[in-house]
Amino acid sequence: MDKTSLFSRAGLIALLPLLVISKPGLAAPSEQQWAELNRAIAEQHIVPRYQALASASASLKTATSQLCAAPSEATLAAAQQAFHSTMDAWQGIQHVQFGPITTLMRNFSMQFWPDKKNLGGKQLNSLLNAKDHQTLDDEYFRAASIGVKGLPALERLLFGKAQAKVMAEPFACQLSASIAGYVAGMGQETAQEWQQYGQEFVAIDGNGYYEDNTEAATDLMKSLVEPVEVVRDNKLLRPLNKSASSPKPRRAESWRSERSLRNIRINIETLDALYRDTGKVSVASLLQAEDPTRAKQIDSDFAAVKQQLADLRDPIATQLRNPQGYAALKQLSDQLKQLHGNLEAAMQPLNIQLGFNSRDGD
Amino acid sequence: MLFASACKSRDGRHLLLLVDEEGNEVLQHPLPGRAHHVACHPQQPLLAAVARRPERFIDLVDFRDKHLLQRIDAGEGRHFYGHAIFSGDGRYLISSENRLSDGSGRITLRDSQQGYAIVADHPSYGIGPHEIALLAGGSQLAIANGGILTHPDKGRDKLNLDSMQPSLAIIDLHSGELLEQQFMPPSLHQLSIRHLDVNARNEVIIALQYQGDAWDDVPLVALHRPGQPLQLLRAPAGVNRQMKQYCGSARFDRSGRYAAVSSPRGDLITFWDSRDGRYISQSRVRDGCALSATGRAGEFLVTSGRGKAYHYDLLRGDKQLQPLQLQQPVSWDNHMTLV
């Protein structure tokens, strides 16, 4: 069954004489090129990152159990370190918002954020006060509210005010171990399911989830373009608030563990890797052939964003509260806007429609 | 003819296209901006392409002579919401509008015998009226009051999400009198009533859009029977989630028993039985939104933002691609009408 539309078939025929003289930049990427890229992104970018999350969260589970077995500064530091590794891994795959991570709301369960109504805090406190041992088992966690079963809840216990309770009360410590166990379970299941789900991006024949390679590529390109805006809106503009006189540091992501900027740095490195580090064929190489000017702009945007991030140190609260820091964050947000605009504009020469009714409906 | 729809072409132009049964483009009319719904006159070869908010045009196009008959402007202090229909006798063009001075929803009748001059301006009994449909008999109108306040000065920003009160209103077309109104229950007041269709029994199928938190799992379809409260319909757990809190269009089939509801963000169409409100099945259509009943019971035409068109036979569970021969690839807009 030929999946190409009449259009692209007609287009291909019309372009054949031009292709013979092999001039670049005259046609959108072919189905074959997308097929290669889809496979490379699934196998070399997504799957290893979910495996890293599974492995980091398994270590986190172990570290919290060891903390509860023998609470000490050393075991707490080890649990905190394991939390950082898990959050690093999560920030490196947070941009993928389709497939197994969306099953059973794993994406929200893993990180219920931004938590505008402080649901997580309220629910965690009521669990800590009730001290009901039933709330510690796996069965309970499966049905529990998404506010208490992921990384933000764990961060409160390991880094926030609740940390004293974790060190002093076995129940509170057990709660952190249970949350870590749930996070590890989600990490492992997601990585496992991607072994199968990743096949949707390989050898697309129209009988699987995707109709053709371009459609499959659309989901992958969404994961490249949309997170730039999400990072800017949620992680920068919300804490920046309206002006330098009223910043909101507690709206920043992961402020308790003082890694708000580290998260953004990982997000950008991840998107940069998705853009160019997929081997022989990459989004960068396809765009270079279609629209070298745009490709150059994107290169310089990524470089500028990374440079600005390298100059900014956590905690973000310190940056938000001094004029230079505030201005630098503002500049970073502007640079991200530019990067987002250029990535979005790059979709046209690549012939990728990120969504029409789905993105801007009425 | 097969269908008429607004669309955006690959080169970025907003167009009204008419496609015949072989998939050939038989009319291409350039629009002054993005349109939403297209209404077809019941007797004459006339299409009305309606601007989506906050634009102000309705292009009336004669598709036999292929020319713009008239461009209606919403007028100072007004804009359209993307939906208009012809009255059953074809004399009046009925549209949902925003009156900016007080943000109230209006239902306006324009008379084709008086050059489409406004002859009636009724309240919609809510904010943000969106799709409208005539009830059987043609003298009563169902209105989806989305509840969301917007203002052109604020672009497409939603200004009242905390206090919105969506409702379904039934009014007398000519007097404007309110005959029935059903509200969302208070706990679901952020469930916007946007799109609807009516069958011969005057049952209304409603496609909803949720404005609350991303993790909430709320019903996204509603059914209304005359005189009764809204019956909220929920798809099986996994499917309901997959609908991504957003439905874009709803249509009954020719028999009036089955309804299709599109969820373009979730890339799927769900099918429902209006006899008991039962969920029947779903079909995957990437960025699929616009729906129309075809002449056969249980069959729908679906178009997508990827420029595809499909016939879907619900009773056989069979999806067939409709080949199209267009001048260039397009993204089909939210609604489509059979001609």
HADDOCK unambig.tbl for C-alpha pairs under 7 A between the chains (distance, minus, plus):
assign (segid A and resid 6 and name CA) (segid B and resid 325 and name CA) 6.97 0.50 0.50
assign (segid A and resid 108 and name CA) (segid B and resid 215 and name CA) 6.93 0.50 0.50
assign (segid A and resid 353 and name CA) (segid B and resid 306 and name CA) 6.97 0.50 0.50
assign (segid A and resid 355 and name CA) (segid B and resid 287 and name CA) 6.30 0.50 0.50
assign (segid A and resid 355 and name CA) (segid B and resid 305 and name CA) 6.39 0.50 0.50
assign (segid A and resid 356 and name CA) (segid B and resid 305 and name CA) 5.09 0.50 0.50
assign (segid A and resid 356 and name CA) (segid B and resid 331 and name CA) 6.67 0.50 0.50
assign (segid A and resid 357 and name CA) (segid B and resid 264 and name CA) 6.13 0.50 0.50
assign (segid A and resid 357 and name CA) (segid B and resid 287 and name CA) 6.19 0.50 0.50
assign (segid A and resid 357 and name CA) (segid B and resid 289 and name CA) 6.62 0.50 0.50
assign (segid A and resid 357 and name CA) (segid B and resid 305 and name CA) 5.92 0.50 0.50
assign (segid A and resid 357 and name CA) (segid B and resid 333 and name CA) 6.51 0.50 0.50
assign (segid A and resid 357 and name CA) (segid B and resid 334 and name CA) 6.09 0.50 0.50
assign (segid A and resid 358 and name CA) (segid B and resid 264 and name CA) 4.79 0.50 0.50
assign (segid A and resid 358 and name CA) (segid B and resid 265 and name CA) 4.36 0.50 0.50
assign (segid A and resid 358 and name CA) (segid B and resid 287 and name CA) 5.71 0.50 0.50
